[in-house]
Amino acid sequence: MRIDTGDTTWMLVSTALVMLMTPGLALFYGGMVRQKNVLGTIMQSFVALGLVTVQWVLIGYSLAFGPDIHGLIGNLQWFGLQGVGMEPNPAYAATIPHQAFMMFQMMFAIITPALISGAFAERFKFSTYLVFVLLWSTLVYAPLAHWVWGVGGWLRSLGALDFAGGLVVHISSGVSALAAAIIIGKRKGHGHEHMPPHNLTMTILGATLLWFGWFGFNGGSALASGALATSAFLMTHIAAATATLSWLIVEWKHRGKPTLLGAASGAVAGLVAITPASGFVGPLAALAIGFGAGAVCYFGVNIKNFFGYDDSLDAVGIHGVGGTFGALATGLFASKAINAAGADGAFFGNPSLFLIQLLSVAVAIAYAFCVTWIILKVLDWTMGLRVQQEEEVQGLDLSQHGESGYIF
């Protein structure tokens, strides 16, 4: 096995691009909360870079990608990255150092729990959040990643397709966000007080950084530089652009005005939905997925008003709904003409792929929701999930971190 310098260069660049998505998410979320919570919200994303890196090096990578135990989990043979060196691992990526693959996957593991924080913004205790991220990464993310991507993982063996993380990243975080929003309850004053985003300029900057980083997220998932990476790169952009427009069209029709927050949300919804499909579909399919995602996620975000849960920053409506839509759309639009290592979907004469995708979506939803529910209930009994009422009124910036976002 010879290391290919072109492939390695692309994977290192992709890893850096995906790393930038976490601060991008911090700005995206930070602009949407009230001024008194901007730093607390940014901190929830940023601290994941530290926490999950250490967890990934010690046990996370080995659990997710290590030698298989009955299709369910990796063993701890690679604890502390023992045996994960410069030689390529042909089971995952034959032309790049094993450590390059490990580090690329690390960036996925970092951003996923940070996505959940959008559901409970403005009310979660920081100390409890740190423990939650470690438990969730170990008990939810690592097993799901192994099932879908790990050699021997049972959903992978079944033929489930998830090019860059519709199931592993977006469904898992979106469904976990729903569990969190239900358990922690609404923000004080929710439904009575006006709680507008305090800085939409920051949010659109964050959305743009996410879009930029997503080229590494999806394009890098080809694990080599070449035709497949190029295709995934292009489909990512097409879907994001189309979803931006479709969200605006639906919002304009429904609310009477197109908003910047809507455009940013639509772009992210398109990026989420194309993630599982990006390496398996062509341009027209990417257009269809993007167009569908903007509309579906718009209603996915608004459904919280009907059900009455407080998903502060729409993690459920964008990541949960968008990830589900994208994973199912993969079962319809996937084509071996785009990626011979994939499969044909229902629109190319293979309806069984759609059924496999349906099963894998159901499994991801059920597993992530139930395990997150248990983790949060245990943390609520032991540490408490929520800040004190007076701390919530004061804002997380001062009460949790002793600092202010703006000193004018």
C-alpha positions in Angstrom: 0.0 0.0 0.0 1.4 3.3 -1.1 0.4 6.6 0.3 -1.0 8.9 -2.4 0.1 12.5 -1.7 -2.8 14.0 -3.6 -5.3 12.0 -1.7 -3.6 12.8 1.6 -3.5 16.5 0.8 -7.2 16.6 0.0 -8.0 14.7 3.2 -6.0 17.1 5.4 -7.7 20.1 3.7 -11.1 18.4 4.2 -10.3 17.8 7.8 -9.5 21.4 8.3 -12.7 22.4 6.5 -14.8 20.2 8.8 -13.0 21.6 11.9 -14.1 25.1 10.8 -17.7 24.0 10.8 -17.8 23.8 14.6 -16.9 27.5 15.1 -19.2 28.2 12.1 -22.0 26.5 14.0 -21.1 28.5 17.1 -21.6 31.7 15.2 -24.8 30.4 13.5 -26.3 29.5 16.9 -24.8 32.4 18.7 -26.5 35.0 16.5 -29.9 33.4 17.0 -30.1 33.7 20.8 -30.7 36.7 23.0 -27.7 39.0 23.7 -27.3 37.7 27.3 -26.7 34.2 26.1 -24.4 34.7 23.1 -21.2 33.5 24.7 -22.8 30.6 26.6 -24.2 29.4 23.3 -20.9 29.8 21.4 -19.1 28.0 24.2 -21.3 24.9 23.9 -20.1 24.4 20.4 -16.5 25.5 20.9 -15.8 23.4 24.0 -16.7 20.3 22.0 -13.4 20.7 20.0 -11.6 20.1 23.3 -13.8 17.5 24.9 -14.5 15.2 22.0 -10.9 15.3 20.7 -9.7 13.8 23.9 -12.6 11.2 24.0 -11.9 10.3 20.4 -8.2 9.7 20.9 -8.7 7.6 24.0 -11.7 5.5 23.2 -14.1 7.1 20.6 -12.2 6.2 17.5 -11.7 2.6 18.6 -15.3 2.1 19.6 -16.6 3.6 16.3 -14.1 2.1 13.8 -12.0 -0.5 15.7 -12.1 -4.2 15.2 -15.8 -5.3 15.2 -17.7 -7.1 18.0 -20.8 -8.8 16.6 -21.6 -5.9 14.2 -22.5 -3.7 17.3 -19.3 -1.8 18.4 -15.6 -1.7 17.9 -13.3 -3.2 20.6 -10.8 -1.1 22.4 -7.8 -2.5 20.6 -7.0 1.1 19.3 -7.3 2.7 22.8 -5.2 5.9 22.8 -4.6 5.4 19.0 -2.4 2.3 19.6 -2.1 0.7 16.2 -3.4 3.8 14.4 -0.3 5.0 12.6 1.0 6.3 9.2 0.3 3.0 7.3 -3.0 3.1 5.5 -5.8 1.0 6.7 -7.2 -0.6 3.5 -10.5 -1.4 5.0 -11.3 2.4 5.3 -8.9 4.3 3.0 -6.1 2.6 1.2 -4.2 5.6 -0.1 -3.9 7.9 3.0 -2.3 7.4 6.4 -4.6 5.8 8.9 -4.2 8.8 11.2 -5.5 11.1 8.4 -8.7 9.0 8.3 -9.0 9.0 12.0 -8.6 12.8 12.2 -11.2 13.4 9.5 -13.7 11.3 11.4 -12.8 13.1 14.6 -14.1 16.3 13.2 -17.5 14.7 12.5 -17.6 13.4 16.1 -16.9 16.9 17.4 -19.6 18.8 15.6 -22.4 16.2 16.1 -23.0 16.7 19.8 -22.6 20.5 19.3 -25.6 20.4 16.9 -27.8 19.1 19.8 -27.1 22.2 21.8 -29.4 24.3 19.6 -32.4 22.6 21.2 -31.7 23.6 24.7 -29.9 26.9 24.2 -30.3 29.6 26.9 -31.1 27.2 29.8 -28.6 24.3 30.1 -26.1 24.1 32.9 -22.6 24.2 31.6 -21.1 21.6 34.0 -23.9 19.1 33.1 -23.4 19.9 29.4 -19.7 18.7 29.6 -20.7 15.4 31.1 -23.6 15.0 28.6 -21.3 15.5 25.6 -18.9 12.8 26.8 -21.6 10.3 27.6 -23.5 11.0 24.3 -20.4 10.7 22.2 -19.6 7.4 23.8 -23.0 5.8 24.0 -24.9 7.2 21.0 -22.4 8.5 18.4 -19.8 5.7 18.5 -22.2 2.8 18.2 -24.2 4.4 15.4 -21.0 5.3 13.5 -19.9 1.7 13.9 -23.2 0.3 12.7 -23.2 2.5 9.6 -19.5 3.0 8.7 -17.5 0.5 10.7 -16.2 -2.6 9.0 -18.6 -5.4 10.2 -21.2 -2.8 11.3 -24.6 -4.4 10.9 -26.3 -1.6 9.0 -23.3 -1.3 6.7 -23.5 -5.1 6.1 -27.2 -4.7 5.3 -26.4 -2.3 2.6 -27.5 1.0 4.2 -26.0 4.0 2.3 -24.9 7.1 4.3 -22.1 8.9 2.3 -21.3 11.6 4.9 -23.5 11.3 7.9 -27.3 11.7 7.3 -27.9 8.9 9.8 -24.8 9.1 11.9 -24.6 12.9 12.3 -27.9 14.6 11.5 -30.6 12.1 12.5 -28.8 11.2 15.6 -28.3 14.8 16.7 -31.8 16.0 15.6 -33.6 13.2 17.4 -31.5 13.6 20.5 -32.3 17.4 20.3 -36.0 16.5 20.4 -35.5 14.3 23.5 -33.6 17.2 25.1 -36.2 19.8 24.3 -38.9 17.7 25.8 -37.1 16.8 29.0 -35.6 20.2 29.8 -38.8 22.1 29.1 -39.4 25.5 27.7 -37.3 28.7 28.2 -38.8 31.0 30.9 -41.2 33.3 29.1 -41.4 31.1 26.0 -44.7 31.8 24.2 -45.3 35.1 26.1 -42.1 37.1 25.7 -40.6 38.1 22.3 -37.3 36.3 21.9 -35.8 37.5 18.6 -32.3 36.6 17.4 -30.0 39.3 18.7 -27.5 39.3 15.8 -28.5 37.9 12.4 -25.3 39.2 10.8 -23.4 36.7 13.0 -25.9 33.9 12.0 -25.4 34.4 8.3 -21.6 34.5 8.8 -21.9 31.2 10.6 -24.2 29.7 7.9 -21.7 30.7 5.3 -18.8 29.1 7.2 -20.9 25.9 7.5 -21.6 25.9 3.8 -17.8 26.4 3.1 -16.8 23.7 5.6 -19.4 21.3 4.2 -17.4 20.9 1.0 -14.9 19.1 3.1 -17.6 17.2 5.1 -19.1 15.7 1.9 -16.3 16.0 -0.6 -13.8 14.6 1.9 -16.1 11.6 2.5 -14.9 10.2 -0.9 -11.6 9.6 1.1 -9.6 10.4 -2.1 -9.2 13.3 -4.4 -10.7 12.7 -7.8 -14.0 12.2 -9.6 -16.1 11.1 -6.7 -14.9 14.0 -4.4 -15.7 16.4 -7.3 -19.2 15.0 -7.7 -20.0 15.1 -4.0 -18.6 18.7 -3.9 -20.9 19.8 -6.7 -24.0 18.0 -5.4 -23.4 19.7 -2.0 -23.4 23.1 -3.5 -26.4 22.5 -5.8 -28.6 21.2 -2.9 -27.7 24.1 -0.6 -28.4 26.7 -3.2 -31.7 25.1 -4.2 -32.9 24.7 -0.6 -32.1 28.4 0.1 -34.5 29.3 -2.7 -37.2 26.8 -1.8 -37.3 27.8 1.9 -37.6 31.5 0.8 -40.4 30.7 -1.6 -42.4 28.7 1.0 -41.8 31.3 3.7 -42.7 34.2 1.4 -45.9 32.5 0.5 -46.7 31.5 4.1 -45.5 34.6 6.0 -45.7 37.3 3.4 -41.9 38.2 3.6 -38.7 36.4 2.8 -36.2 36.6 5.7 -32.4 36.4 6.0 -32.9 33.8 8.8 -35.0 31.8 6.4 -32.3 31.9 3.7 -29.6 30.8 6.2 -31.9 28.0 7.6 -32.7 26.9 4.1 -29.1 26.6 3.1 -28.3 24.5 6.1 -31.4 22.3 5.5 -30.2 21.6 1.9 -26.7 20.8 3.2 -28.1 18.4 5.8 -30.4 16.6 3.3 -27.7 16.1 0.6 -25.2 14.8 3.2 -26.2 11.1 3.0 -26.8 11.2 -0.8 -23.9 13.4 -1.9 -21.6 10.7 -3.2 -24.4 8.6 -4.8 -26.6 11.0 -6.8 -26.3 13.3 -9.9 -27.1 17.0 -10.4 -30.9 16.7 -11.1 -31.3 14.5 -8.0 -29.4 17.1 -6.0 -31.7 19.8 -7.3 -34.7 17.7 -6.3 -33.3 16.9 -2.8 -32.4 20.6 -2.2 -35.8 21.8 -3.4 -37.6 19.2 -1.2 -35.4 19.9 1.8 -36.1 23.7 1.9 -39.9 23.1 1.9 -39.9 20.0 4.2 -37.6 21.6 6.8 -39.6 24.8 6.8 -42.6 22.9 7.9 -40.4 20.7 10.2 -39.3 23.9 12.0 -42.9 25.2 12.3 -44.3 22.0 13.6 -42.8 22.7 17.1 -45.6 25.4 17.5 -48.2 22.7 17.0 -46.6 20.2 19.4 -45.5 22.8 21.9 -41.9 21.9 22.6 -39.2 24.6 22.7 -36.5 23.7 20.2 -34.8 27.1 20.6 -32.6 27.1 17.4 -34.4 24.5 15.3 -32.0 21.6 15.7 -35.0 19.1 15.4 -36.6 20.7 12.4 -33.4 21.2 10.3 -31.1 18.3 11.4 -33.7 15.6 12.4 -36.2 16.3 9.6 -33.6 17.2 7.0 -31.4 14.1 7.8 -34.4 11.8 7.6 -35.6 13.3 4.3 -32.1 13.0 2.9 -31.5 9.4 4.0 -34.8 8.4 2.4 -34.2 10.4 -0.7 -30.9 8.5 -1.0 -33.0 5.3 -1.3 -34.8 6.8 -4.2 -32.1 8.7 -6.2 -28.9 6.7 -5.6 -27.3 5.5 -8.8 -24.4 3.1 -9.5 -23.6 5.3 -12.6 -22.5 8.0 -10.1 -20.8 5.6 -7.6 -20.2 2.0 -8.5 -19.5 1.2 -4.8 -23.0 2.3 -3.9 -26.3 0.9 -5.1 -29.2 1.8 -7.4 -32.2 3.4 -5.7 -35.9 2.9 -6.3 -36.0 5.3 -9.3 -33.3 3.2 -10.9 -35.1 -0.1 -10.5 -34.1 -1.2 -7.0 -36.9 -0.5 -4.5 -35.2 -2.7 -1.9 -32.6 0.1 -1.2 -35.4 2.4 -0.1 -36.6 -0.2 2.4 -33.1 -0.6 3.7 -32.9 3.2 4.1 -36.3 3.2 5.8 -35.1 0.6 8.3 -31.8 2.3 9.0 -33.6 5.6 9.6 -36.1 4.0 12.0 -33.2 2.3 13.9 -31.2 5.6 14.2 -34.2 7.5 15.4 -35.2 4.9 18.0 -31.7 4.3 19.3 -30.6 7.9 19.5 -33.9 9.1 21.1 -34.0 6.3 23.7 -30.4 6.4 24.8 -30.4 10.3 24.9 -33.6 10.2 27.0 -31.9 7.8 29.5 -28.7 9.9 29.6 -30.6 13.1 30.3 -32.9 11.6 32.9 -29.9 10.3 34.8 -28.1 13.6 34.6 -31.2 15.4 35.7 -31.4 13.2 38.8 -27.7 13.6 39.6 -26.4 17.0 38.5 -29.5 18.8 37.3 -29.9 19.9 33.6 -31.1 23.4 34.0 -29.7 26.6 35.4 -31.5 28.2 38.3 -34.4 30.5 37.4 -32.5 33.7 38.4 -29.5 32.5 36.4 -31.7 32.0 33.3 -33.1 35.5 33.7 -29.6 36.9 34.1 -28.3 35.0 31.1 -25.8 32.2 30.7 -22.9 34.5 29.8 -22.8 36.1 33.3 -24.2 33.2 35.3 -22.2 30.4 33.8 -19.0 32.1 32.5 -18.8 35.5 34.3 -18.3 37.5 31.1 -20.3 39.5 28.6 -20.6 39.2 24.8 -20.6 42.9 24.2 -19.2 45.8 26.4 -20.5 49.0 24.8 
